[in-house]
Amino acid sequence: MFENLSDKLELVFKKLRGQGVMTEDNIKDALREVRLVLLEADVNFKVVKEFVEKVRVRAVGTQVLQSLSPGQQVVKIVHDELVSLMGGDEDNSLDLAAKPPVAIMMVGLQGAGKTTSCGKLARHLKSQRRNPLLVPADVYRPAAIEQLQTLGRQLGIETYASKSDQDPVVICRDAVKYAELNGFDTVILDTAGRHQIDDFLMSELVRIRDEIDPREILFVADAMTGQEAVNVASGFNERLAISGVVLTKLDGDAKGGAALSIKAVCGKPVKFVGLGEKLDALEVFHADRLVSRILGMGDVLTLVEKAQSVFDEKEAARLQQKFKKNQFDLEDFKNQLQQIKKMGSLDSIMGMIPGMGKMMKQLGDAQPSEREMKRVEAIIDSMTRDERANHTIINGSRRLRIAKGSGTTVQEVNQLLKRFTEAQKVMKQLQKLGPKGLMRGMGGMRNMLPF
């Protein structure tokens, strides 16, 4: 989503390089361009005006720190102000410190991804060792109840048995009682949406709120709708006093204005962001991490958290021993590819590594793709167990059989085997160098990828 914004801000910062002190003139020119970039990104114009003024006050006359260029200094100031704009270090965690069951009411317009977000949130809470109950309370949209029930089955999370001919207020009230009697500590209410705000919708939501007294009222906003999402969030906040925002479709190609200005306009924190259609594609929102991504600085903390959530410590220790003994084989490699895929798309993972986003753009068509990863898996799947354990036995006839079985060419099989052999040699050398050598070798990791 923020690729275009990142590119344009980078161009602005480049123009400031080579100057000793930031003066009124050079900072004025830079901020004029920053203002245009943010407006083009569909950020609220009042928010842009206030933001630019805050940056100007901090930047004008600031002596450039030793070893930092003016461009770097401005990046730091813009970074700090963007973080502040999006909530800063404000605690945006869910308020679950209440007698269970704690009710979370999900509201928003139809099509924003509300029902899917309910499933994602339930999965997130389950990973936090909570016991959530999903409650379908949208009796108007066809198949809305069935959709949430399907998500519940996929996640192994119980869904309350509501019916489309029931009053939504009664559904929510009875669901909370059911949760209390059956040991659920959290109730997630999937309420009805409309294509636009109307009195009937709001009156129903107000009645549910007054009956249930939810601990959290989360407005689900489609980031692809830009400033309209901000306007709608303000409307919901006026009637319901929402406690936070869930921004969906942040992995899309929208300009990003909603993400940058919704907190400043509504005064309510963004608590979660949806970064894909899969049920694990929900992240706790951290303003500083998102700003780092926007400014091309990566997001190592989120990358580490994702890695910790999918990689098993015992498996990691086993692989380390195999590396030391030079026994890392193609089956191990395929398993690692599958673990990486669980962390999200390759583009999103690379974007979290500082500097890697820009490198991926420079590589263009030469960069690794999801399709190439699938092709590698297909080649390995077409091998026998013995061939995966010892790739040196793969002769010409075996390569032809593997190529036919995987729908690839012999040349592609040869390339995989060649790169894998090189990777084994590099890993063996890095093990001899120890931790420092291993870190130095990380820069050449792309050459070790077998695609």
Phi, psi and omega per residue, in radians:
M1 nan -0.710 -2.996
F2 -1.659 0.187 -3.068
E3 -1.050 -0.821 -3.114
N4 -1.140 -0.745 3.103
L5 -1.076 -0.760 3.141
S6 -1.078 -0.778 -3.121
D7 -1.073 -0.766 -3.089
K8 -1.224 -0.662 3.092
L9 -1.150 -0.642 3.115
E10 -1.082 -0.679 3.105
L11 -1.133 -0.672 3.113
V12 -1.100 -0.785 -3.072
F13 -1.193 -0.559 -3.135
K14 -1.078 -0.591 -3.093
K15 -1.187 -0.304 -3.100
L16 -1.581 -0.085 -3.072
R17 -1.232 2.592 3.060
G18 1.567 0.079 3.128
Q19 -1.911 2.492 -3.056
G20 -1.348 -0.780 -3.110
V21 -2.294 2.476 3.105
M22 -1.412 2.063 -3.120
T23 -1.769 3.043 3.098
E24 -0.998 -0.722 -3.044
D25 -1.202 -0.926 -3.057
N26 -1.220 -0.558 3.116
I27 -1.290 -0.558 3.108
K28 -1.116 -0.758 3.119
D29 -1.114 -0.743 -3.117
A30 -1.141 -0.743 -3.107
L31 -1.223 -0.507 3.063
R32 -1.096 -0.717 3.120
E33 -1.244 -0.667 3.087
V34 -1.063 -0.722 3.133
R35 -1.048 -0.800 -3.137
L36 -1.124 -0.701 3.135
V37 -1.070 -0.779 -3.129
L38 -1.193 -0.683 3.103
L39 -1.138 -0.683 3.093
E40 -1.140 -0.477 3.106
A41 -1.419 0.094 3.076
D42 1.226 0.549 3.025
V43 -1.394 2.468 3.140
N44 -0.901 2.288 -3.001
F45 -1.115 -0.603 3.089
K46 -1.165 -0.675 3.107
V47 -1.122 -0.734 3.135
V48 -1.086 -0.773 -3.118
K49 -1.045 -0.827 -3.140
E50 -1.173 -0.687 -3.137
F51 -1.096 -0.856 -3.111
V52 -1.079 -0.667 3.133
E53 -1.148 -0.702 3.114
K54 -1.123 -0.710 3.111
V55 -1.148 -0.730 -3.125
R56 -1.061 -0.800 -3.126
V57 -1.043 -0.693 -3.118
R58 -1.348 -0.547 -2.972
A59 -1.542 -0.653 -3.026
V60 -1.100 2.188 3.086
G61 1.405 -0.007 -3.126
T62 -1.235 2.194 3.115
Q63 -1.227 2.243 -3.122
V64 -1.132 2.281 -3.130
L65 -1.143 2.676 -3.139
Q66 -1.007 2.318 -3.141
S67 1.312 0.014 3.094
L68 -1.910 2.443 3.063
S69 -1.524 2.847 3.076
P70 -0.960 -0.664 3.122
G71 -1.045 -0.748 3.125
Q72 -1.162 -0.646 3.127
Q73 -1.128 -0.743 3.120
V74 -1.155 -0.699 3.089
V75 -0.991 -0.754 3.137
K76 -1.100 -0.768 -3.136
I77 -1.150 -0.805 3.121
V78 -1.082 -0.719 3.105
H79 -1.004 -0.886 -3.102
D80 -1.074 -0.730 -3.104
E81 -1.274 -0.589 3.066
L82 -1.165 -0.703 3.090
V83 -1.074 -0.783 3.116
S84 -1.089 -0.720 3.140
L85 -1.052 -0.641 -3.057
M86 -1.641 0.147 3.060
G87 2.161 -0.228 3.092
G88 1.033 -2.431 -3.139
D89 -1.649 0.392 3.114
E90 -1.060 2.439 3.132
D91 -1.262 1.924 -3.110
N92 -1.918 0.368 3.130
S93 -1.308 2.765 3.121
L94 -1.189 2.482 3.095
D95 -1.561 1.660 -3.095
L96 -1.959 0.153 -3.097
A97 -1.463 1.312 3.114
A98 -2.641 2.913 3.113
K99 -1.093 2.208 -3.140
P100 -1.231 2.672 0.039
P101 -1.444 2.412 3.093
V102 -1.524 2.216 -3.110
A103 -1.644 2.306 3.047
I104 -2.066 2.069 -3.083
M105 -1.766 2.092 -3.134
M106 -1.737 2.160 -3.098
V107 -2.251 2.828 3.110
G108 2.702 3.066 3.141
L109 -1.362 2.757 3.101
Q110 -1.146 2.359 3.110
G111 1.650 -0.027 -3.120
A112 -1.429 -0.178 -3.107
G113 1.674 0.487 -3.045
K114 -1.163 -0.840 -3.105
T115 -1.118 -0.767 3.101
T116 -1.104 -0.664 3.111
S117 -1.127 -0.575 3.064
C118 -1.060 -0.782 3.113
G119 -1.119 -0.758 3.126
K120 -1.093 -0.731 -3.139
L121 -1.147 -0.699 3.108
A122 -1.066 -0.736 3.107
R123 -1.099 -0.752 3.123
H124 -1.050 -0.796 -3.125
L125 -1.170 -0.618 3.091
K126 -1.103 -0.665 3.105
S127 -1.181 -0.349 3.087
Q128 -1.607 0.254 3.097
R129 1.165 0.535 2.983
R130 -1.747 2.864 -3.074
N131 -2.071 1.493 -3.043
P132 -1.468 2.685 3.012
L133 -2.084 2.202 3.096
L134 -1.521 2.347 -3.091
V135 -2.185 1.899 3.073
P136 -1.394 1.928 -3.126
A137 -2.043 0.219 3.072
D138 -1.669 1.730 -3.072
V139 -1.676 0.072 -3.042
Y140 -1.787 -0.700 -3.103
R141 -1.364 2.244 3.134
P142 -0.995 2.306 3.065
A143 1.207 0.169 3.135
A144 -1.110 -0.737 3.139
I145 -1.131 -0.778 3.136
E146 -1.108 -0.627 3.140
Q147 -1.088 -0.795 -3.138
L148 -1.195 -0.630 3.098
Q149 -1.110 -0.690 3.103
T150 -1.116 -0.765 3.101
L151 -1.069 -0.719 3.128
G152 -1.060 -0.744 3.122
R153 -1.126 -0.712 3.128
Q154 -1.088 -0.601 -3.075
L155 -1.604 -0.179 -3.060
G156 1.234 0.577 -3.118
I157 -2.093 2.305 -3.073
E158 -1.183 2.471 3.083
T159 -2.020 2.287 -3.131
Y160 -1.111 2.438 -3.063
A161 -1.461 1.389 3.084
S162 -1.662 2.865 -3.134
K163 -2.228 2.689 -3.049
S164 -1.247 -0.237 3.130
D165 -1.677 0.165 -3.136
Q166 -1.648 2.761 3.028
D167 -1.308 2.203 -3.134
P168 -0.953 -0.622 3.126
V169 -1.128 -0.721 3.117
V170 -1.160 -0.711 3.112
I171 -0.997 -0.864 -3.087
C172 -1.134 -0.748 -3.139
R173 -1.102 -0.820 -3.120
D174 -1.202 -0.577 3.140
A175 -1.144 -0.698 3.115
V176 -1.120 -0.714 3.094
K177 -1.116 -0.722 3.114
Y178 -1.083 -0.751 3.136
A179 -1.085 -0.716 -3.134
E180 -1.118 -0.676 -3.106
L181 -1.358 -0.349 -3.031
N182 -2.024 0.270 2.967
G183 1.429 0.301 3.063
F184 -1.474 2.364 -3.115
D185 -1.723 -0.172 -3.137
T186 -2.455 2.404 3.101
V187 -2.122 2.136 3.140
I188 -1.862 1.995 -3.050
L189 -1.692 1.999 3.089
D190 -1.590 1.709 -3.069
T191 -1.539 2.962 -3.099
A192 -1.294 2.669 3.058
G193 -2.190 2.995 3.072
R194 -2.353 3.037 3.054
H195 -1.379 -0.258 3.053
Q196 -2.735 2.858 -3.140
I197 -1.198 2.315 3.035
D198 -2.477 2.843 -3.057
D199 -1.117 -0.656 -3.127
F200 -1.078 -0.822 3.133
L201 -1.051 -0.879 -3.080
M202 -1.122 -0.690 3.137
S203 -1.083 -0.725 3.123
E204 -1.129 -0.764 3.138
L205 -1.127 -0.680 3.105
V206 -1.110 -0.701 3.129
R207 -1.137 -0.686 3.083
I208 -1.130 -0.784 3.137
R209 -1.035 -0.818 -3.102
D210 -1.164 -0.566 -3.135
E211 -1.333 -0.698 -3.012
I212 -1.651 -0.550 -3.026
D213 0.932 1.100 -3.085
P214 -1.140 2.583 3.106
R215 -1.277 -0.556 3.133
E216 -2.325 2.394 2.964
I217 -2.112 1.851 -3.050
L218 -1.798 2.155 3.078
F219 -1.540 2.148 -3.134
V220 -1.635 2.023 -3.059
A221 -2.010 2.355 3.064
D222 -1.437 1.912 -3.103
A223 -1.106 -0.360 -3.131
M224 -1.208 -0.331 -3.111
T225 -1.510 0.010 3.035
G226 1.077 -2.321 -3.066
Q227 -1.130 -0.399 3.105
E228 -1.092 -0.613 3.095
A229 -1.098 -0.663 3.122
V230 -1.167 -0.751 3.139
N231 -1.115 -0.745 3.136
V232 -1.168 -0.693 3.103
A233 -1.049 -0.686 3.107
S234 -1.111 -0.695 3.118
G235 -1.121 -0.758 3.105
F236 -1.146 -0.659 -3.121
N237 -1.144 -0.665 3.136
E238 -1.090 -0.659 -3.082
R239 -1.561 -0.579 -2.992
L240 -1.998 -0.236 -3.047
A241 0.992 1.108 -3.132
I242 -1.064 2.713 -3.133
S243 -1.770 -0.255 -3.126
G244 -3.090 3.124 -3.049
V245 -2.239 2.482 2.957
V246 -1.984 1.999 3.136
L247 -1.615 2.057 3.138
T248 -1.752 2.894 3.062
K249 1.022 0.619 3.128
L250 -1.296 -0.120 3.085
D251 -1.596 0.018 -3.106
G252 -1.384 -2.915 -3.073
D253 -1.860 0.396 3.073
A254 -1.242 2.979 -3.017
K255 -1.373 -0.390 3.076
G256 1.728 0.038 -3.087
G257 -1.081 -0.620 -3.141
A258 -1.099 -0.768 -3.121
A259 -1.103 -0.626 -3.071
L260 -1.396 -0.456 -2.996
S261 -2.049 -0.127 -3.030
I262 -1.148 -0.639 3.124
K263 -1.176 -0.753 -3.103
A264 -1.169 -0.612 -3.092
V265 -1.405 -0.786 -3.054
C266 -1.563 -0.401 -3.088
G267 1.322 0.183 -3.140
K268 -2.007 2.444 -3.060
P269 -1.304 2.574 2.934
V270 -1.374 2.156 -3.073
K271 -1.785 -0.556 3.126
F272 -2.478 2.698 3.032
V273 -2.266 2.396 3.066
G274 -1.674 2.215 -3.038
L275 -2.114 0.548 3.131
G276 2.788 3.065 -3.089
E277 -1.521 -0.381 -3.114
K278 -1.167 2.697 -3.050
L279 -1.250 -0.203 3.072
D280 -1.698 0.078 -3.061
A281 -1.588 0.964 3.056
L282 -2.312 2.206 -3.115
E283 -2.091 2.508 2.960
V284 -1.127 2.338 -3.057
F285 -1.378 2.267 3.035
H286 -2.245 1.984 -3.066
A287 -1.007 -0.779 -3.076
D288 -1.132 -0.606 -3.130
R289 -1.239 -0.734 3.137
L290 -1.152 -0.699 3.115
V291 -1.111 -0.685 3.104
S292 -1.052 -0.678 3.090
R293 -1.143 -0.751 -3.123
I294 -1.051 -0.698 -3.086
L295 -1.574 0.194 3.056
G296 1.302 0.378 -3.105
M297 -1.663 -0.038 -3.131
G298 1.402 -3.063 -3.127
D299 -2.677 1.308 -3.033
V300 -1.159 -0.637 -3.106
L301 -1.070 -0.795 3.115
T302 -1.145 -0.652 3.109
L303 -1.070 -0.761 3.120
V304 -1.115 -0.749 3.136
E305 -1.092 -0.733 3.109
K306 -1.110 -0.742 -3.139
A307 -1.100 -0.752 3.134
Q308 -1.100 -0.520 -3.085
S309 -1.362 -0.371 -3.080
V310 -1.983 -0.362 -3.098
F311 -1.692 2.290 3.140
D312 -1.507 2.341 -3.087
E313 -1.110 -0.705 -3.139
K314 -1.139 -0.704 3.118
E315 -1.134 -0.685 3.121
A316 -1.103 -0.726 3.125
A317 -1.139 -0.682 3.120
R318 -1.110 -0.752 3.130
L319 -1.141 -0.642 3.126
Q320 -1.069 -0.708 3.107
Q321 -1.157 -0.646 3.123
K322 -1.184 -0.621 3.071
F323 -1.088 -0.795 -3.098
K324 -1.075 -0.638 -3.106
K325 -1.606 0.092 -3.125
N326 1.005 0.729 -3.113
Q327 -1.970 0.170 3.134
F328 -1.165 2.067 -3.046
D329 -2.017 -3.093 -3.070
L330 -1.176 -0.530 3.082
E331 -1.150 -0.729 3.083
D332 -1.083 -0.724 -3.121
F333 -1.115 -0.740 3.121
K334 -1.084 -0.710 3.118
N335 -1.086 -0.641 3.120
Q336 -1.205 -0.650 3.073
L337 -1.064 -0.719 -3.135
Q338 -1.169 -0.621 3.083
Q339 -1.158 -0.711 3.122
I340 -1.098 -0.693 -3.139
K341 -1.098 -0.537 3.120
K342 -1.177 -0.382 -3.136
M343 -1.356 -0.210 -3.127
G344 2.240 -3.017 -3.138
S345 -1.180 2.689 -3.133
L346 -1.074 -0.668 3.128
D347 -1.074 -0.764 -3.109
S348 -1.184 -0.648 3.123
I349 -1.151 -0.819 3.140
M350 -1.083 -0.616 -3.136
G351 -1.156 -0.316 3.129
M352 -1.501 -0.204 3.141
I353 -1.598 2.128 -3.090
P354 -0.927 2.212 3.102
G355 1.462 -0.285 -3.060
M356 -1.284 -0.563 3.131
G357 -1.025 -0.795 3.128
K358 -1.163 -0.669 3.131
M359 -1.127 -0.668 3.136
M360 -1.121 -0.657 3.107
K361 -1.126 -0.703 -3.128
Q362 -1.162 -0.608 3.133
L363 -1.190 -0.548 3.118
G364 1.030 -2.192 -3.112
D365 -1.199 -0.251 -3.108
A366 -1.428 -0.175 -3.092
Q367 -1.301 2.651 3.102
P368 -1.052 2.483 -3.140
S369 -2.200 2.893 3.100
E370 -1.061 -0.670 -3.126
R371 -1.096 -0.696 -3.141
E372 -1.184 -0.633 3.083
M373 -1.098 -0.716 3.108
K374 -1.137 -0.645 3.135
R375 -1.142 -0.692 3.097
V376 -1.090 -0.777 3.115
E377 -1.069 -0.713 -3.141
A378 -1.100 -0.692 3.123
I379 -1.123 -0.808 -3.125
I380 -1.151 -0.667 3.130
D381 -1.117 -0.446 -3.123
S382 -1.447 -0.047 3.112
M383 -1.565 2.708 3.023
T384 -1.335 2.931 3.125
R385 -1.057 -0.700 3.138
D386 -1.148 -0.658 -3.131
E387 -1.183 -0.641 3.108
R388 -1.192 -0.654 -3.117
A389 -1.294 -0.530 -3.117
N390 -2.491 1.610 -3.047
H391 -1.211 -0.223 -3.100
T392 -1.240 -0.274 -3.127
I393 -1.470 -0.067 -3.078
I394 -1.382 1.751 3.138
N395 -1.599 -2.953 -3.058
G396 -1.063 -0.816 -3.110
S397 -1.159 -0.642 3.100
R398 -1.147 -0.697 3.137
R399 -1.104 -0.677 3.108
L400 -1.138 -0.747 3.122
R401 -1.106 -0.739 -3.140
I402 -1.127 -0.724 -3.140
A403 -1.098 -0.774 3.129
K404 -1.138 -0.718 -3.107
G405 -1.181 -0.481 -3.086
S406 -1.769 -0.032 -3.121
G407 1.226 0.486 3.139
T408 -2.093 -2.986 3.120
T409 -1.865 2.827 3.084
V410 -1.065 -0.626 3.129
Q411 -1.072 -0.682 3.132
E412 -1.209 -0.628 3.059
V413 -1.140 -0.757 3.122
N414 -1.061 -0.716 -3.126
Q415 -1.111 -0.750 3.114
L416 -1.055 -0.829 -3.110
L417 -1.131 -0.681 3.132
K418 -1.117 -0.836 -3.138
R419 -1.132 -0.658 -3.140
F420 -1.155 -0.694 3.092
T421 -1.084 -0.743 3.102
E422 -1.104 -0.697 -3.134
A423 -1.093 -0.744 3.127
Q424 -1.052 -0.733 3.138
K425 -1.116 -0.765 -3.135
V426 -1.114 -0.782 -3.139
M427 -1.091 -0.645 3.114
K428 -1.132 -0.696 3.110
Q429 -1.183 -0.720 -3.121
L430 -1.161 -0.585 3.116
Q431 -1.111 -0.624 3.119
K432 -1.199 -0.543 -3.103
L433 -1.371 -0.296 -3.134
G434 1.463 -3.004 -3.064
P435 -0.987 -0.744 -3.117
K436 -1.138 -0.714 3.114
G437 -1.164 -0.632 3.114
L438 -1.090 -0.716 3.127
M439 -1.154 -0.694 3.122
R440 -1.131 -0.587 -3.111
G441 -1.332 -0.225 -3.118
M442 -1.086 -0.470 -3.140
G443 -1.129 -0.409 3.132
G444 -1.732 0.286 -3.082
M445 -1.041 -0.598 -3.078
R446 -1.079 -0.569 3.129
N447 -1.210 -0.318 -3.128
M448 -1.513 -0.296 3.140
L449 -1.181 2.349 -3.072
P450 -1.456 0.618 3.037
F451 -2.691 nan nan
